[in-house]
Amino acid sequence: MLAGFSFIITILSYAGAKILYRKKQSVFLSPLVICPFILISLLLSFHVSLETYSAGTQWITNMLQPAIVAFAVPVYKYRALLKKYALEIALGVLGGSIIAIVSSVMYGKLFHLTPQLLDSLAPRSITTPIAMNISQTIGGLPAMTASFVIVTGIVGIVAGPFILKWLPIHHQVSKGMLLGMGAHGAGTAQAYEIGSIEGAIASLTMIVAGIITIMVAPILVPILVPIII
């Protein structure tokens, strides 16, 4: 019963937020910003546990993986453009991925998080399915990692438009990389609202960042956690 309730309120919350966003396209009215607040308020009001909610929405979570694969379609469409800027994209994403891991551990140390929470925070800058797998591999809590990823995405899509507005970032590739690296899936969706090329670049950035983090995080995080003060 409660599992069904979780499914229904999730769908209705997203549909309502989507309608509101179409009427007034403000980043603060994005479904990714509004839905968590609606769902948290309802779950607390009706005393629904996280385990029950997760059980009712598991199939939606499972759809994340094929959704990520679908991003490969526009990447293939603009493969000539991606090939032209391959070196810039590769170096930018490599640097961004390493900075994301290092800064995550530094922030965690600043707030005196436990080693397990630091491991959970480290892969926050990539898409949820990959981040949760990495978290489990390095000793973190996948559920906490998912929360950190969502918060990163929300902050990224709120800050992204302001960064693009006030900094001299005009090239389509640069815009796509900024949103894809800074806000992973949420940033990629926002990049597609700017343009199809920006969206394709953001898709590729998100995918490459995930691959790099898979290779780097298990090596880098165990080294960083004990030494960063």
Number of C-alpha atoms within 10 A of each C-alpha: 7 15 16 14 15 21 18 13 16 19 14 12 17 19 14 13 19 19 14 16 17 11 9 12 12 11 18 14 19 23 20 19 19 20 22 16 12 15 17 12 12 14 17 11 9 9 10 16 11 13 9 16 19 15 15 19 18 12 11 13 12 11 11 15 14 9 11 16 11 12 19 14 12 16 21 13 13 14 15 11 15 19 11 10 13 13 11 15 20 16 11 17 24 19 13 19 26 17 13 21 22 20 14 21 26 18 15 22 18 11 9 12 14 12 17 15 19 26 31 30 28 32 34 29 32 32 26 27 19 18 25 23 16 26 28 15 15 18 16 22 20 21 14 18 28 22 16 20 28 24 17 20 29 22 16 23 26 19 15 20 15 10 14 15 10 8 8 8 13 10 9 18 21 18 23 29 29 26 31 35 30 27 31 31 28 23 29 30 18 24 28 17 11 14 13 17 21 25 28 30 31 35 32 25 30 29 24 20 26 25 15 17 25 19 11 15 23 18 12 15 19 15 11 16 20 10 7 13 11
